[in-house]
Amino acid sequence: MNKKMLEILACPIDKHFPLEIFESNSKDQTVLEGAIYCTKCSRFYPIIEEIPIMLPDELRDKNQDIEFLKRNQFLLPEKITKQASPWHL
């Protein structure tokens, strides 16, 4: 995901803008893996293989999100790995 995209993204749940971005793997202006975080509703949205997965809760794959959190638990802040919605470690 190009970091410039963050300028146009809003949380799909509460439409909050701006969102925070946390990178676990990046190159230049591209985030290869990381998370987007909404400070209003405390939801995180994973960035996997440069693609931000910003779906409402009912369409999210819980197993994929938990695996993402486990894989990045030491690279992402605790507010995502231990406290974020819709689930956390």
KEKE-512670 format. One record per residue: x, y, z of N, C-alpha, C, O in turn; residue number from 1. Coordinates in Angstrom, 1 decimal. Layout:
+--------+--------+--------+--------+--------+--------+--------+--------+--------+--------+--------+--------+-----+
:     nx :     ny :     nz :    cax :    cay :    caz :     cx :     cy :     cz :     ox :     oy :     oz : seq :
+--------+--------+--------+--------+--------+--------+--------+--------+--------+--------+--------+--------+-----+
:      X :      Y :      Z :      X :      Y :      Z :      X :      Y :      Z :      X :      Y :      Z : NUM :
...
+--------+--------+--------+--------+--------+--------+--------+--------+--------+--------+--------+--------+-----+
// end
This chain:
+--------+--------+--------+--------+--------+--------+--------+--------+--------+--------+--------+--------+-----+
:     nx :     ny :     nz :    cax :    cay :    caz :     cx :     cy :     cz :     ox :     oy :     oz : seq :
+--------+--------+--------+--------+--------+--------+--------+--------+--------+--------+--------+--------+-----+
:    0.8 :   -1.2 :    0.0 :    0.0 :    0.0 :    0.0 :    0.9 :    1.2 :    0.0 :    1.8 :    1.4 :    0.8 :   1 :
:    0.6 :    2.1 :   -0.9 :    1.4 :    3.4 :   -0.9 :    0.9 :    4.2 :    0.3 :   -0.3 :    4.3 :    0.5 :   2 :
:    1.8 :    4.8 :    1.0 :    1.5 :    5.6 :    2.2 :    0.6 :    6.8 :    1.8 :   -0.1 :    7.2 :    2.7 :   3 :
:    0.6 :    7.3 :    0.6 :   -0.2 :    8.4 :    0.2 :   -1.7 :    8.0 :    0.3 :   -2.6 :    8.9 :    0.4 :   4 :
:   -2.0 :    6.7 :    0.2 :   -3.4 :    6.2 :    0.2 :   -4.1 :    6.6 :    1.6 :   -5.3 :    6.8 :    1.6 :   5 :
:   -3.3 :    6.7 :    2.6 :   -3.8 :    7.0 :    3.9 :   -4.5 :    8.4 :    3.9 :   -5.4 :    8.6 :    4.8 :   6 :
:   -4.2 :    9.2 :    3.0 :   -4.8 :   10.5 :    2.9 :   -6.3 :   10.5 :    2.5 :   -7.0 :   11.4 :    2.7 :   7 :
:   -6.7 :    9.3 :    1.9 :   -8.1 :    9.2 :    1.4 :   -8.9 :    8.1 :    2.1 :  -10.1 :    8.0 :    1.9 :   8 :
:   -8.2 :    7.3 :    3.0 :   -8.9 :    6.2 :    3.7 :   -9.6 :    6.7 :    4.9 :   -9.1 :    7.5 :    5.7 :   9 :
:  -10.8 :    6.2 :    5.2 :  -11.5 :    6.4 :    6.4 :  -12.0 :    5.0 :    6.9 :  -12.1 :    4.1 :    6.2 :  10 :
:  -12.3 :    5.0 :    8.2 :  -12.7 :    3.7 :    8.8 :  -14.1 :    3.4 :    8.2 :  -15.0 :    4.2 :    8.2 :  11 :
:  -14.3 :    2.1 :    7.8 :  -15.5 :    1.7 :    7.2 :  -16.7 :    1.6 :    8.2 :  -17.8 :    1.6 :    7.8 :  12 :
:  -16.3 :    1.5 :    9.5 :  -17.4 :    1.4 :   10.5 :  -17.9 :    2.8 :   10.9 :  -19.1 :    3.0 :   10.9 :  13 :
:  -17.0 :    3.7 :   11.3 :  -17.5 :    5.0 :   11.8 :  -17.1 :    6.2 :   10.9 :  -17.4 :    7.3 :   11.3 :  14 :
:  -16.5 :    5.9 :    9.8 :  -16.1 :    6.9 :    8.9 :  -15.0 :    7.9 :    9.4 :  -14.9 :    9.0 :    8.9 :  15 :
:  -14.4 :    7.5 :   10.5 :  -13.3 :    8.4 :   11.1 :  -12.2 :    8.6 :   10.2 :  -11.7 :    7.7 :    9.5 :  16 :
:  -11.6 :    9.8 :   10.2 :  -10.5 :   10.2 :    9.4 :   -9.7 :   11.2 :   10.2 :  -10.4 :   12.1 :   10.8 :  17 :
:   -8.4 :   11.2 :   10.2 :   -7.5 :   10.3 :    9.6 :   -7.2 :    9.1 :   10.4 :   -7.5 :    9.0 :   11.6 :  18 :
:   -6.7 :    8.1 :    9.8 :   -6.3 :    6.8 :   10.5 :   -4.8 :    6.8 :   10.7 :   -4.1 :    7.5 :   10.0 :  19 :
:   -4.4 :    5.9 :   11.7 :   -3.0 :    5.8 :   11.9 :   -2.5 :    4.5 :   11.2 :   -3.3 :    3.6 :   10.9 :  20 :
:   -1.2 :    4.6 :   10.8 :   -0.7 :    3.4 :   10.1 :    0.6 :    2.9 :   10.9 :    1.4 :    3.7 :   11.4 :  21 :
:    0.7 :    1.6 :   11.0 :    1.8 :    1.0 :   11.7 :    2.4 :    0.0 :   10.7 :    1.8 :   -0.8 :   10.1 :  22 :
:    3.7 :    0.1 :   10.5 :    4.4 :   -0.7 :    9.5 :    5.2 :   -1.8 :   10.2 :    6.0 :   -1.5 :   11.1 :  23 :
:    5.0 :   -3.0 :    9.8 :    5.9 :   -4.1 :   10.2 :    6.9 :   -4.5 :    9.2 :    7.9 :   -5.1 :    9.5 :  24 :
:    6.6 :   -4.1 :    7.9 :    7.5 :   -4.3 :    6.8 :    7.2 :   -3.3 :    5.7 :    6.1 :   -3.3 :    5.2 :  25 :
:    8.2 :   -2.5 :    5.4 :    8.0 :   -1.5 :    4.3 :    9.2 :   -1.3 :    3.5 :   10.3 :   -1.7 :    3.9 :  26 :
:    9.0 :   -0.7 :    2.4 :   10.1 :   -0.4 :    1.5 :    9.8 :    1.0 :    0.8 :    8.8 :    1.1 :    0.1 :  27 :
:   10.6 :    2.0 :    1.0 :   10.4 :    3.3 :    0.5 :    9.0 :    3.8 :    1.0 :    8.8 :    3.9 :    2.2 :  28 :
:    8.1 :    4.2 :    0.1 :    6.8 :    4.7 :    0.4 :    5.7 :    3.6 :    0.3 :    4.5 :    3.9 :    0.3 :  29 :
:    6.1 :    2.4 :    0.3 :    5.2 :    1.3 :    0.2 :    5.2 :    0.4 :    1.5 :    6.3 :    0.0 :    2.0 :  30 :
:    4.0 :    0.2 :    2.1 :    3.9 :   -0.6 :    3.2 :    3.6 :   -2.0 :    2.7 :    2.5 :   -2.3 :    2.1 :  31 :
:    4.5 :   -3.0 :    2.9 :    4.3 :   -4.4 :    2.5 :    3.4 :   -5.1 :    3.5 :    2.5 :   -5.9 :    3.1 :  32 :
:    3.6 :   -4.9 :    4.8 :    2.8 :   -5.5 :    5.8 :    2.7 :   -4.5 :    7.0 :    3.7 :   -3.9 :    7.3 :  33 :
:    1.6 :   -4.4 :    7.6 :    1.4 :   -3.5 :    8.7 :   -0.1 :   -3.5 :    9.1 :   -0.9 :   -4.4 :    8.8 :  34 :
:   -0.5 :   -2.4 :    9.7 :   -1.9 :   -2.3 :   10.2 :   -2.3 :   -0.8 :   10.1 :   -1.5 :    0.1 :   10.3 :  35 :
:   -3.6 :   -0.7 :    9.8 :   -4.2 :    0.6 :    9.9 :   -5.1 :    0.6 :   11.1 :   -5.8 :   -0.4 :   11.4 :  36 :
:   -5.1 :    1.7 :   11.8 :   -5.8 :    1.8 :   13.1 :   -6.7 :    3.0 :   13.2 :   -6.3 :    4.1 :   12.9 :  37 :
:   -7.9 :    2.7 :   13.7 :   -8.9 :    3.8 :   13.9 :   -8.9 :    4.2 :   15.3 :   -9.2 :    3.4 :   16.2 :  38 :
:   -8.5 :    5.5 :   15.6 :   -8.5 :    5.9 :   17.0 :   -9.8 :    6.1 :   17.7 :  -10.0 :    6.2 :   18.9 :  39 :
:  -10.9 :    6.2 :   16.8 :  -12.2 :    6.4 :   17.3 :  -12.9 :    5.1 :   17.8 :  -13.4 :    5.1 :   19.0 :  40 :
:  -12.8 :    4.1 :   17.0 :  -13.5 :    2.8 :   17.4 :  -12.5 :    1.7 :   17.8 :  -12.9 :    0.6 :   18.2 :  41 :
:  -11.2 :    2.0 :   17.8 :  -10.1 :    1.1 :   18.2 :  -10.1 :   -0.2 :   17.3 :   -9.6 :   -1.2 :   17.8 :  42 :
:  -10.5 :   -0.1 :   16.1 :  -10.4 :   -1.2 :   15.1 :   -9.1 :   -1.2 :   14.4 :   -8.6 :   -0.1 :   14.1 :  43 :
:   -8.6 :   -2.3 :   14.1 :   -7.4 :   -2.4 :   13.2 :   -7.8 :   -3.1 :   11.9 :   -8.7 :   -3.9 :   11.9 :  44 :
:   -7.1 :   -2.8 :   10.9 :   -7.3 :   -3.4 :    9.6 :   -5.9 :   -3.8 :    9.1 :   -5.0 :   -2.9 :    8.9 :  45 :
:   -5.7 :   -5.1 :    8.8 :   -4.3 :   -5.5 :    8.4 :   -4.0 :   -5.1 :    7.0 :   -4.9 :   -4.9 :    6.1 :  46 :
:   -2.7 :   -4.9 :    6.8 :   -2.2 :   -4.7 :    5.4 :   -1.3 :   -5.9 :    5.1 :   -0.3 :   -6.1 :    5.8 :  47 :
:   -1.8 :   -6.7 :    4.2 :   -1.1 :   -7.9 :    3.9 :   -0.7 :   -7.9 :    2.4 :   -1.6 :   -7.7 :    1.5 :  48 :
:    0.5 :   -8.2 :    2.1 :    1.0 :   -8.1 :    0.7 :    0.6 :   -6.8 :    0.0 :    0.2 :   -6.9 :   -1.1 :  49 :
:    0.8 :   -5.7 :    0.7 :    0.6 :   -4.4 :    0.2 :   -0.9 :   -4.0 :    0.1 :   -1.2 :   -2.9 :   -0.4 :  50 :
:   -1.8 :   -4.9 :    0.5 :   -3.3 :   -4.7 :    0.3 :   -3.9 :   -4.4 :    1.7 :   -3.9 :   -5.2 :    2.6 :  51 :
:   -4.5 :   -3.2 :    1.9 :   -5.2 :   -2.9 :    3.1 :   -6.6 :   -3.7 :    3.1 :   -7.3 :   -3.5 :    2.1 :  52 :
:   -6.8 :   -4.5 :    4.1 :   -8.1 :   -5.2 :    4.2 :   -9.0 :   -4.5 :    5.1 :   -9.0 :   -4.7 :    6.3 :  53 :
:   -9.8 :   -3.6 :    4.6 :  -10.7 :   -2.8 :    5.3 :  -12.2 :   -3.2 :    5.2 :  -12.9 :   -2.5 :    4.4 :  54 :
:  -12.5 :   -4.3 :    5.8 :  -13.9 :   -4.8 :    5.7 :  -14.6 :   -4.6 :    7.0 :  -14.0 :   -4.5 :    8.1 :  55 :
:  -16.0 :   -4.5 :    7.0 :  -16.7 :   -4.5 :    8.2 :  -16.6 :   -5.8 :    8.9 :  -16.2 :   -6.8 :    8.3 :  56 :
:  -16.8 :   -5.8 :   10.2 :  -16.6 :   -7.0 :   11.1 :  -17.2 :   -8.3 :   10.6 :  -16.5 :   -9.3 :   10.6 :  57 :
:  -18.4 :   -8.2 :   10.1 :  -19.1 :   -9.4 :    9.7 :  -18.5 :  -10.1 :    8.4 :  -18.8 :  -11.2 :    8.1 :  58 :
:  -17.7 :   -9.3 :    7.7 :  -17.1 :   -9.9 :    6.5 :  -15.6 :  -10.2 :    6.7 :  -14.9 :  -10.8 :    5.8 :  59 :
:  -15.1 :  -10.0 :    7.9 :  -13.7 :  -10.3 :    8.2 :  -13.5 :  -11.8 :    8.5 :  -14.3 :  -12.4 :    8.9 :  60 :
:  -12.3 :  -12.2 :    8.1 :  -11.8 :  -13.6 :    8.4 :  -11.1 :  -13.6 :    9.7 :   -9.9 :  -13.2 :    9.8 :  61 :
:  -11.7 :  -14.0 :   10.8 :  -11.1 :  -14.0 :   12.1 :   -9.8 :  -14.8 :   12.2 :   -8.8 :  -14.3 :   12.8 :  62 :
:   -9.8 :  -15.9 :   11.6 :   -8.6 :  -16.8 :   11.6 :   -7.4 :  -16.0 :   10.9 :   -6.3 :  -16.1 :   11.4 :  63 :
:   -7.7 :  -15.4 :    9.8 :   -6.6 :  -14.6 :    9.1 :   -6.1 :  -13.5 :    9.9 :   -4.9 :  -13.2 :   10.0 :  64 :
:   -7.0 :  -12.8 :   10.6 :   -6.7 :  -11.6 :   11.4 :   -5.9 :  -12.1 :   12.7 :   -4.9 :  -11.4 :   13.0 :  65 :
:   -6.3 :  -13.2 :   13.3 :   -5.5 :  -13.7 :   14.5 :   -4.1 :  -14.1 :   14.1 :   -3.1 :  -13.9 :   14.8 :  66 :
:   -4.0 :  -14.8 :   12.9 :   -2.7 :  -15.2 :   12.4 :   -1.8 :  -14.0 :   12.1 :   -0.6 :  -14.0 :   12.4 :  67 :
:   -2.4 :  -13.0 :   11.5 :   -1.7 :  -11.8 :   11.3 :   -1.2 :  -11.1 :   12.6 :    0.0 :  -10.7 :   12.7 :  68 :
:   -2.0 :  -11.1 :   13.6 :   -1.6 :  -10.5 :   14.9 :   -0.5 :  -11.3 :   15.5 :    0.5 :  -10.8 :   16.1 :  69 :
:   -0.6 :  -12.7 :   15.5 :    0.5 :  -13.5 :   16.0 :    1.8 :  -13.3 :   15.3 :    2.8 :  -13.2 :   15.9 :  70 :
:    1.7 :  -13.2 :   14.0 :    2.9 :  -13.0 :   13.2 :    3.6 :  -11.6 :   13.4 :    4.8 :  -11.5 :   13.3 :  71 :
:    2.8 :  -10.7 :   13.8 :    3.3 :   -9.3 :   14.0 :    3.2 :   -8.8 :   15.4 :    3.4 :   -7.6 :   15.6 :  72 :
:    3.0 :   -9.7 :   16.4 :    2.8 :   -9.2 :   17.7 :    4.0 :   -8.4 :   18.4 :    3.7 :   -7.6 :   19.3 :  73 :
:    5.2 :   -8.6 :   17.9 :    6.3 :   -7.9 :   18.4 :    6.7 :   -6.6 :   17.6 :    7.6 :   -5.9 :   17.9 :  74 :
:    6.0 :   -6.5 :   16.5 :    6.2 :   -5.4 :   15.6 :    5.2 :   -4.3 :   15.6 :    5.4 :   -3.1 :   15.2 :  75 :
:    4.0 :   -4.6 :   16.1 :    2.9 :   -3.7 :   16.2 :    2.6 :   -3.3 :   17.6 :    3.0 :   -4.0 :   18.5 :  76 :
:    2.1 :   -2.1 :   17.9 :    1.9 :   -1.6 :   19.2 :    0.8 :   -2.5 :   20.0 :    0.0 :   -3.1 :   19.4 :  77 :
:    0.9 :   -2.4 :   21.3 :    0.0 :   -3.2 :   22.1 :   -1.5 :   -2.8 :   21.9 :   -2.4 :   -3.7 :   22.1 :  78 :
:   -1.7 :   -1.6 :   21.6 :   -3.1 :   -1.2 :   21.4 :   -3.8 :   -1.9 :   20.2 :   -5.0 :   -2.0 :   20.1 :  79 :
:   -3.0 :   -2.5 :   19.4 :   -3.5 :   -3.3 :   18.3 :   -3.5 :   -4.8 :   18.7 :   -4.5 :   -5.5 :   18.5 :  80 :
:   -2.4 :   -5.3 :   19.1 :   -2.3 :   -6.7 :   19.4 :   -3.0 :   -7.1 :   20.7 :   -3.5 :   -8.3 :   20.7 :  81 :
:   -3.2 :   -6.3 :   21.7 :   -3.8 :   -6.7 :   22.9 :   -5.2 :   -6.0 :   23.2 :   -5.9 :   -6.5 :   24.1 :  82 :
:   -5.5 :   -5.0 :   22.5 :   -6.7 :   -4.2 :   22.8 :   -7.7 :   -3.9 :   21.7 :   -8.8 :   -3.5 :   21.9 :  83 :
:   -7.3 :   -4.1 :   20.5 :   -8.0 :   -3.6 :   19.3 :   -9.3 :   -4.5 :   19.1 :   -9.4 :   -5.6 :   19.6 :  84 :
:  -10.2 :   -3.9 :   18.3 :  -11.4 :   -4.6 :   17.9 :  -11.3 :   -5.0 :   16.5 :  -10.4 :   -4.4 :   15.8 :  85 :
:  -12.0 :   -5.9 :   16.0 :  -13.0 :   -6.7 :   16.6 :  -12.5 :   -7.8 :   17.5 :  -13.2 :   -8.4 :   18.3 :  86 :
:  -11.2 :   -8.2 :   17.4 :  -10.5 :   -9.2 :   18.2 :   -9.1 :   -8.8 :   18.4 :   -8.5 :   -8.0 :   17.7 :  87 :
:   -8.5 :   -9.5 :   19.3 :   -7.0 :   -9.3 :   19.6 :   -6.5 :  -10.5 :   20.3 :   -7.2 :  -11.5 :   20.5 :  88 :
:   -5.2 :  -10.5 :   20.6 :   -4.5 :  -11.7 :   21.2 :   -4.8 :  -11.7 :   22.7 :   -4.4 :  -12.6 :   23.3 :  89 :
+--------+--------+--------+--------+--------+--------+--------+--------+--------+--------+--------+--------+-----+
// end
